[in-house]
Amino acid sequence: MNASPLALLGGEPLISTAGPHFSWPPITEQDRAAVARQLTEAVSIPDRSGVVADLEDALTSCLGVRHVITTCTGTAALHSMYAACGIGPGDEVIVPALTFHATATPLFHLGARPVLADVDEHGQLDLDDAAHRLTARTKAVIAVHLWGLPEDMDALTGFADRHGLLLLEDGSHAHGATWNGKPVGSFGAASAFSLNGPKPLSAGEGGFVATDDTDLYYQVLLHGQYNKRCRSEIPAAHPLARFAVTGMGLKLRIHPLAAALALAQLPRLEGYLKGRQAIAERMLAALEQVPGIGVPQIAAGARPSWYGLPLRYDPAALGGLPPARFLDAVHAEGATATDRPGSTCPLNTHPLFQRPGALLPGYADHQGPGERDFPVAGQVHAGTVKLPVWHRDRDQPLADAYTAALAKVARHHKDLLP
Ligand SMILES: *Cc1c(COP(=O)(O)O)cnc(C)c1O
C-alpha cells in the first residue's frame, strides 16, 4: 500500500479541470467580424492598401519605427531581413545557439553561415563567447528575446558597435516587450517578428520586418513583394526602382485574412501583456521558494511579453530526480500544459546545422558544429521546464494550481526516488 499523496503514485491529483488549459490567441466576436468583413472587402492585396496598410501603420506606431513590411511567415520575415541587409555568400552572422531554428535557417538560403554562439546560464547570448567567434566575414549579430524576456539591449548595442556589426533582432516571442521603455524590435538596424498562432500577437500565420532605414525597407520590398507594391513605393528616381516589376523574384506577402486577425488582436496586446505580467508575478512569487526550481531573473529595465515562463529544473536539489520523471509527476497532478521546450533547442543538435551540405548545395565543405559544442545552451535546454502564462484574472486559480502542482511534486520528490 503506497501512502504517497502524489497522483503519479495513486494519490489525488491537484487539478481535475479538463484540458487544454491554455490556448492562444483568444478569439472574440471582434475577430470574427473583422475576418468576415475582410472576406467581402478583399482576399488578395497586391499593394500597400486596405488591411495590409492598416496593420503596417499600426505596427509602425507600436514599435516607433519608420517602416513595417508584413510577410506570410516569421521565417519569411527573417529571410527578407537578412537579404535586405546584403548578407550573402560567405558572410557570417552570430546567432545564439539556443533559439528556434528559423532564426538561423534563412541564412542557408542566402549562401551565408550562421555562426552559433553559446548562451549564458539565463539563456541569453554570451557576448564573451560571441566575441571569440568573430572573423573578418562576420557581418551581423542577431538578438533573440527568448520566451519574451528581453535581451540586454545596452550590452548588445555596445557589442555590435564595438565590432562594427549590424545589430538585428528576432522578436518572434516578444511583441510588446520593452527594454528601458523602448520596444524590443526597435534597437537593431532591422528586426523580424513572427505572427504565428501561439505568438503574443497572432495572425494565425504571418510575420513582419521593421526598420527605420528607408533603403533597407526598399530592399525588403524587393525581396518578397513585387510589381504593384514595389512600383508604388520605391520612388521612380531611386536606383532600385528599375527592379520594381520583378523584385528579387520571391513572393512572401501576408494573407489579408491573416492581416485582419492580427489587426483586430493588436489593440488588445497591451491588455494581454498587463494581465500576463500580473499572473507571472504571482507564479514567480509562489515558485521562488520551491526547491529544485529556478525562476528567471528579470533585469530592472526589462518588461517581458511572457510568451512562456521558463523555469530551470535542478535535479541535484531533488535527490537526482530526472527532469522527465519530475514532469511526469507534474502532469499526473493535472498540470498538463507544463512542458519542456522541444523544437526550441540548441541548434547544433539539429542534423541540418551539423551537415547542411546533406540537403543544401553549396555547403558540401561546411563543417558544422558538433552535438556537444555549446555546453551552456545544452544545460539550459536540458533543465528548462516551461509553464504557460495566462492573462485573464479568472485564470488566476489555474495558475495557482500549476505552481502548487510543482511545489507538491518537489515536496514529495523522495517518493519518486528509487
Ligand atoms: C516562431 C518563430 C520563428 C518563425 O516564425 P514562423 O512564423 O513560424 O515562420 C522564428 N523565430 C522564432 C524565435 C520563433 O519563435
The ligand as an ORCA input file, in Angstrom:
! r2SCAN-3c Opt
* xyz 0 1
  C       8.029     31.201    -34.499
  C       9.436     31.674    -34.627
  C      10.044     31.930    -35.867
  C       9.397     31.564    -37.175
  O       8.185     32.128    -37.379
  P       7.091     31.426    -38.336
  O       6.015     32.446    -38.404
  O       6.676     30.161    -37.672
  O       7.748     31.191    -39.651
  C      11.311     32.453    -35.879
  N      11.975     32.697    -34.741
  C      11.458     32.431    -33.531
  C      12.248     32.736    -32.314
  C      10.172     31.892    -33.439
  O       9.661     31.606    -32.249
*
